[in-house]
Amino acid sequence: MSIRVREWLRLMDLLHLTTHEDRVEIDREIERRTGVYCDDAIDRGLISKREFEEIVHSILKRRKKRTKEAPIVV
């Protein structure tokens, strides 16, 4: 998992909202969009803080949707 992603989440007060799996997905999405390793993308300024925040919220929204759709097993 990316050190920079964790730092940015902490700075934006979003870290507590994410799970390890969320952070891995955030890393992958940054890498998909930029074509480089997520820490390098952040260090090089290939992704803005606004775009980063949009990615985080989209990942959280997907997780919430998956959780809501999951059947309850008794």
C-alpha positions in Angstrom: 0.0 0.0 0.0 1.1 3.5 -0.8 2.7 5.7 1.8 1.6 8.9 0.1 -2.0 7.7 -0.2 -2.0 7.1 3.5 -0.5 10.5 4.2 -3.0 12.3 2.0 -5.9 10.5 3.6 -4.6 11.5 7.0 -4.1 15.1 5.9 -7.6 15.3 4.5 -9.1 13.6 7.6 -10.3 10.7 5.5 -8.1 7.9 6.8 -10.5 6.7 9.5 -13.2 6.3 6.8 -11.2 3.8 4.8 -10.3 0.1 5.2 -7.1 -1.5 4.0 -9.0 -2.8 1.0 -10.3 0.7 0.2 -6.7 2.0 0.3 -5.5 -0.7 -2.1 -8.4 0.2 -4.5 -7.4 3.9 -4.3 -3.8 2.9 -5.1 -5.0 0.9 -8.1 -7.3 3.7 -9.4 -4.5 6.2 -9.2 -2.2 3.8 -11.1 -4.9 3.2 -13.7 -5.4 6.9 -14.3 -1.8 7.9 -14.3 0.0 4.9 -15.6 2.6 5.1 -12.9 3.0 3.8 -9.3 0.7 5.7 -7.0 3.4 7.3 -4.8 5.2 8.5 -7.9 2.0 9.9 -9.3 1.4 11.9 -6.2 5.1 13.0 -5.9 5.2 14.1 -9.5 1.9 16.0 -9.2 0.1 13.8 -11.8 -3.0 13.8 -9.6 -4.5 16.8 -7.8 -5.9 16.7 -4.3 -9.3 17.3 -5.7 -9.0 14.3 -8.1 -7.6 12.2 -5.2 -10.6 13.2 -3.0 -13.0 12.2 -5.9 -11.3 8.8 -6.1 -11.6 8.3 -2.4 -15.3 9.2 -2.3 -16.1 7.0 -5.4 -14.3 4.0 -3.7 -16.2 4.6 -0.4 -19.5 4.9 -2.3 -18.9 1.6 -4.1 -18.1 -0.1 -0.8 -21.3 1.3 0.7 -23.3 0.1 -2.3 -21.8 -3.4 -2.2 -22.5 -3.6 1.5 -26.1 -2.5 1.1 -26.7 -5.1 -1.7 -25.1 -8.0 0.1 -27.7 -10.5 1.3 -28.1 -11.1 5.0 -27.0 -14.6 6.0 -28.6 -16.0 9.2 
